[in-house]
């Protein structure tokens, strides 16, 4: 479940800090003031820092996910 919209996650993306939500939620959050700030950690995150999760790369990131 997306922590921002409370809907099922579509196109999941992970931040460098391990938080996962829909890519559209990430881009929306990062465009709000203050810009490029993680809504969870309040640390700097840019859109290019996000990794879209797929069946091909999920195992590489599974241990880094903090908000299961």
DSSP file (Angstrom, degrees, kcal/mol; ACC not computed):
  #  RESIDUE AA STRUCTURE BP1 BP2  ACC     N-H-->O    O-->H-N    N-H-->O    O-->H-N    TCO  KAPPA ALPHA  PHI   PSI    X-CA   Y-CA   Z-CA
    1    1 A X              0   0    0      0, 0.0     2,-0.4     0, 0.0     7,-0.2   0.000 360.0 360.0 360.0 133.1    0.0    0.0    0.0
    2    2 A X     >  -     0   0    0      5,-3.5     4,-2.4     1,-0.1     5,-0.1  -0.559 360.0-144.5 -70.1 125.3    1.3    3.4   -1.0
    3    3 A X  T  4 S+     0   0    0     -2,-0.4    -1,-0.1    17,-0.3    18,-0.1   0.663  96.2  44.1 -69.2 -14.9    1.9    5.4    2.3
    4    4 A X  T  4 S+     0   0    0      3,-0.1    -1,-0.2    18,-0.0    -2,-0.0   0.890 128.4  22.0 -92.6 -50.5    0.8    8.7    0.6
    5    5 A X  T  4 S-     0   0    0      2,-0.2    -2,-0.2    17,-0.0     3,-0.1   0.669  89.2-136.6 -92.3 -18.5   -2.3    7.7   -1.4
    6    6 A X     <  +     0   0    0     -4,-2.4     2,-0.2     1,-0.3    -3,-0.1   0.652  67.3 119.5  64.2  18.3   -3.2    4.5    0.6
    7    7 A X  S    S-     0   0    0     -5,-0.1    -5,-3.5     1,-0.1    -1,-0.3  -0.623  80.3 -75.1-100.2 165.2   -3.8    2.8   -2.7
    8    8 A X        -     0   0    0     -7,-0.2     2,-0.2    -2,-0.2    -1,-0.1  -0.354  60.8 -99.9 -58.4 142.1   -2.0   -0.3   -4.0
    9    9 A X        -     0   0    0     -3,-0.1     2,-0.4    13,-0.0     3,-0.2  -0.466  38.7-167.8 -68.9 129.8    1.4    0.6   -5.2
   10   10 A X  S    S+     0   0    0      1,-0.3    13,-0.7    -2,-0.2    14,-0.4  -0.978  72.1   0.7-117.6 134.7    1.7    1.0   -9.0
   11   11 A X  S    S-     0   0    0     -2,-0.4    12,-2.2    11,-0.2    -1,-0.3   0.982  90.8-141.9  51.9  67.6    5.2    1.2  -10.5
   12   12 A X  E     -A   22   0A   0     -3,-0.2    41,-3.0    10,-0.2     2,-0.4  -0.274  21.5-172.4 -62.3 141.5    7.0    0.9   -7.2
   13   13 A X  E     -AB  21  52A   0      8,-2.3     8,-1.7    39,-0.3     2,-0.4  -0.994  11.2-146.4-136.2 143.6   10.2    2.9   -6.7
   14   14 A X  E     -AB  20  51A   0     37,-2.6    37,-2.1    -2,-0.4     6,-0.2  -0.882  10.3-140.5-112.3 140.1   12.7    2.8   -3.8
   15   15 A X    >   -     0   0    0      4,-2.2     3,-1.8    -2,-0.4    35,-0.1  -0.431  34.8-101.5 -87.0 169.1   14.7    5.8   -2.5
   16   16 A X  T 3  S+     0   0    0      1,-0.3    -1,-0.1    -2,-0.1    34,-0.0   0.705 124.4  57.8 -62.8 -16.8   18.3    5.6   -1.5
   17   17 A X  T 3  S-     0   0    0      2,-0.1    -1,-0.3    26,-0.1    -3,-0.0   0.428 121.7-105.3 -95.4  -0.1   17.1    5.4    2.1
   18   18 A X  S <  S+     0   0    0     -3,-1.8    48,-2.5     1,-0.3    49,-0.7   0.492  71.8 138.1  96.1   4.1   15.0    2.3    1.5
   19   19 A X        -     0   0    0     46,-0.2    -4,-2.2    47,-0.2     2,-0.4  -0.680  35.4-157.4 -86.5 137.9   11.5    3.7    1.4
   20   20 A X  E     +A   14   0A   0     -2,-0.3   -17,-0.3    -6,-0.2     2,-0.3  -0.941  27.3 134.6-118.1 134.6    9.1    2.3   -1.3
   21   21 A X  E     -A   13   0A   0     -8,-1.7    -8,-2.3    -2,-0.4   -19,-0.1  -0.938  61.5 -57.2-157.8 177.0    6.1    3.9   -2.8
   22   22 A X  E  >  -A   12   0A   0     -2,-0.3     4,-2.3   -10,-0.2     3,-0.3  -0.286  45.4-124.9 -60.5 143.4    4.6    4.5   -6.2
   23   23 A X  H  > S+     0   0    0    -12,-2.2     4,-2.6   -13,-0.7     5,-0.2   0.877 112.5  55.4 -57.2 -38.4    6.8    6.4   -8.6
   24   24 A X  H  > S+     0   0    0    -14,-0.4     4,-2.0     1,-0.2    -1,-0.2   0.866 106.9  49.9 -65.3 -35.2    4.0    9.0   -9.1
   25   25 A X  H  > S+     0   0    0     -3,-0.3     4,-2.6     2,-0.2    -2,-0.2   0.910 110.4  51.0 -67.2 -41.5    3.8    9.6   -5.3
   26   26 A X  H  X S+     0   0    0     -4,-2.3     4,-2.7     1,-0.2    -2,-0.2   0.952 110.9  46.8 -58.7 -50.5    7.6   10.1   -5.2
   27   27 A X  H  X S+     0   0    0     -4,-2.6     4,-0.9     1,-0.2    -1,-0.2   0.884 112.9  50.2 -64.2 -36.8    7.6   12.6   -8.0
   28   28 A X  H  X S+     0   0    0     -4,-2.0     4,-0.7    -5,-0.2     3,-0.5   0.928 112.8  45.9 -63.6 -45.3    4.7   14.5   -6.5
   29   29 A X  H >< S+     0   0    0     -4,-2.6     3,-0.8     1,-0.2     8,-0.3   0.897 110.8  52.6 -64.2 -41.0    6.4   14.6   -3.1
   30   30 A X  H 3< S+     0   0    0     -4,-2.7     6,-2.5     1,-0.2    -1,-0.2   0.682 106.0  54.9 -73.2 -16.5    9.7   15.7   -4.5
   31   31 A X  H 3< S+     0   0    0     -4,-0.9    -1,-0.2    -3,-0.5    -2,-0.2   0.637  92.2  88.8 -88.7 -15.6    8.0   18.6   -6.4
   32   32 A X  S << S-     0   0    0     -3,-0.8     2,-0.3    -4,-0.7     5,-0.3  -0.431  92.9 -59.7 -79.0 157.3    6.4   20.1   -3.3
   33   33 A X  S    S+     0   0    0      1,-0.1     2,-0.1    -2,-0.1    -1,-0.1  -0.618 128.1  43.3 -77.5 138.4    8.3   22.6   -1.1
   34   34 A X  S >  S-     0   0    0     -2,-0.3     3,-0.6    -4,-0.1    -2,-0.2   0.552 102.7-141.1 -70.5 136.4   10.8   22.0    0.1
   35   35 A X  T 3  S+     0   0    0      1,-0.2    -4,-0.2    -4,-0.2    -5,-0.1  -0.293  72.8  15.0 -70.8 149.1   11.8   20.4   -3.2
   36   36 A X  T 3  S+     0   0    0     -6,-2.5     9,-2.3     1,-0.2     2,-0.4   0.857  89.6 134.4  58.5  41.4   13.8   17.2   -3.5
   37   37 A X  B <   -C   44   0B   0     -3,-0.6     7,-0.2    -8,-0.3    -1,-0.2  -0.985  59.7-119.3-123.1 129.1   13.3   16.2    0.2
   38   38 A X     >  -     0   0    0      5,-3.2     4,-1.8    -2,-0.4     5,-0.1  -0.452  16.1-142.6 -62.8 129.3   12.3   12.7    1.3
   39   39 A X  T  4 S+     0   0    0     -2,-0.2    -1,-0.2     1,-0.2   -13,-0.0   0.674  98.2  42.1 -69.4 -14.7    9.0   12.8    3.1
   40   40 A X  T  4 S+     0   0    0      3,-0.1    -1,-0.2   -21,-0.0    -2,-0.0   0.868 129.1  20.6 -96.5 -46.8   10.2   10.1    5.5
   41   41 A X  T  4 S-     0   0    0      2,-0.2    -2,-0.2     0, 0.0     3,-0.1   0.642  87.9-133.7 -99.9 -17.4   13.8   11.1    6.4
   42   42 A X     <  +     0   0    0     -4,-1.8     2,-0.2     1,-0.3    -3,-0.1   0.689  63.9 132.0  65.8  20.0   13.7   14.8    5.4
   43   43 A X        -     0   0    0      1,-0.1    -5,-3.2    -5,-0.1    -1,-0.3  -0.617  68.9 -81.0 -98.1 162.5   17.0   14.1    3.6
   44   44 A X  B     +C   37   0B   0     -7,-0.2     2,-0.3    -2,-0.2    -7,-0.2  -0.410  53.7 166.6 -64.6 128.4   17.9   15.2    0.0
   45   45 A X        -     0   0    0     -9,-2.3     2,-0.3    -2,-0.2   -30,-0.0  -0.980  15.8-162.0-143.1 132.1   16.5   12.9   -2.7
   46   46 A X    >>  -     0   0    0     -2,-0.3     3,-2.1     1,-0.1     4,-0.6  -0.796  34.3-110.5-110.0 158.2   16.3   13.7   -6.4
   47   47 A X  G >4 S+     0   0    0     -2,-0.3     3,-1.3     1,-0.3    -1,-0.1   0.856 118.7  57.9 -54.7 -37.4   14.1   11.9   -9.0
   48   48 A X  G 34 S+     0   0    0      1,-0.2    -1,-0.3     3,-0.0    -3,-0.0   0.655  96.6  64.3 -70.8 -13.1   17.2   10.4  -10.5
   49   49 A X  G <4 S+     0   0    0     -3,-2.1    -1,-0.2     2,-0.0    -2,-0.2   0.663  84.9  94.4 -80.0 -17.0   18.1    8.8   -7.2
   50   50 A X    <<  -     0   0    0     -3,-1.3     2,-0.5    -4,-0.6   -35,-0.2  -0.459  63.6-152.0 -77.1 147.2   14.9    6.7   -7.3
   51   51 A X  E     -B   14   0A   0    -37,-2.1   -37,-2.6    -2,-0.1     2,-0.4  -0.982  12.7-135.4-120.6 121.0   15.1    3.1   -8.6
   52   52 A X  E     -B   13   0A   0     -2,-0.5     2,-0.4   -39,-0.2   -39,-0.3  -0.617  26.3-131.3 -72.6 128.3   11.9    1.7  -10.2
   53   53 A X        +     0   0    0    -41,-3.0     2,-0.3    -2,-0.4   -41,-0.2  -0.663  32.4 170.9 -87.7 135.3   11.5   -1.8   -8.9
   54   54 A X    >>  -     0   0    0     -2,-0.4     4,-1.7   -43,-0.1     3,-0.5  -0.817  50.8 -99.8-131.3 171.4   10.8   -4.7  -11.3
   55   55 A X  T 34 S+     0   0    0     -2,-0.3     4,-0.3     1,-0.2    -2,-0.0   0.791 122.8  56.7 -62.5 -25.7   10.7   -8.4  -11.1
   56   56 A X  T 34 S+     0   0    0      1,-0.2    -1,-0.2     2,-0.1     4,-0.1   0.795 119.6  25.0 -77.6 -28.3   14.2   -8.4  -12.6
   57   57 A X  T X> S+     0   0    0     -3,-0.5     4,-0.9     2,-0.1     3,-0.8   0.462  90.6  97.8-116.1  -1.5   15.8   -6.2   -9.9
   58   58 A X  H >X S+     0   0    0     -4,-1.7     4,-1.9     1,-0.3     3,-0.8   0.867  81.5  56.7 -60.0 -38.0   13.6   -6.7   -6.8
   59   59 A X  H 34 S+     0   0    0     -4,-0.3     4,-0.4     1,-0.3    -1,-0.3   0.844 102.4  56.6 -63.8 -31.4   16.0   -9.3   -5.2
   60   60 A X  H <4 S+     0   0    0     -3,-0.8    -1,-0.3     1,-0.2    -2,-0.2   0.795 119.5  30.2 -67.0 -28.6   18.8   -6.8   -5.4
   61   61 A X  H XX S+     0   0    0     -4,-0.9     3,-1.9    -3,-0.8     4,-0.8   0.532  90.2  97.2-109.2 -10.2   16.9   -4.3   -3.3
   62   62 A X  G >< S+     0   0    0     -4,-1.9     3,-0.9     1,-0.3    -2,-0.1   0.855  85.1  50.6 -52.5 -42.2   14.7   -6.5   -1.1
   63   63 A X  G 34 S+     0   0    0     -4,-0.4    -1,-0.3     1,-0.2    -2,-0.1   0.647 107.1  56.2 -72.7 -13.6   17.0   -6.3    1.9
   64   64 A X  G <4 S+     0   0    0     -3,-1.9     2,-0.3    -4,-0.0    -1,-0.2   0.578  78.6 109.0 -93.5 -10.9   17.1   -2.5    1.7
   65   65 A X    <<  +     0   0    0     -3,-0.9     3,-0.2    -4,-0.8   -46,-0.2  -0.513  40.2 178.2 -71.9 126.2   13.4   -1.9    1.9
   66   66 A X        +     0   0    0    -48,-2.5     2,-0.4    -2,-0.3   -47,-0.2   0.660  68.6  56.9-102.8 -19.4   12.5   -0.4    5.3
   67   67 A X              0   0    0    -49,-0.7    -1,-0.2     1,-0.2   -47,-0.1  -0.496 360.0 360.0-115.8  64.3    8.7    0.0    5.0
   68   68 A X              0   0    0     -2,-0.4    -1,-0.2    -3,-0.2   -49,-0.0   0.492 360.0 360.0 -66.0 360.0    7.3   -3.4    4.2
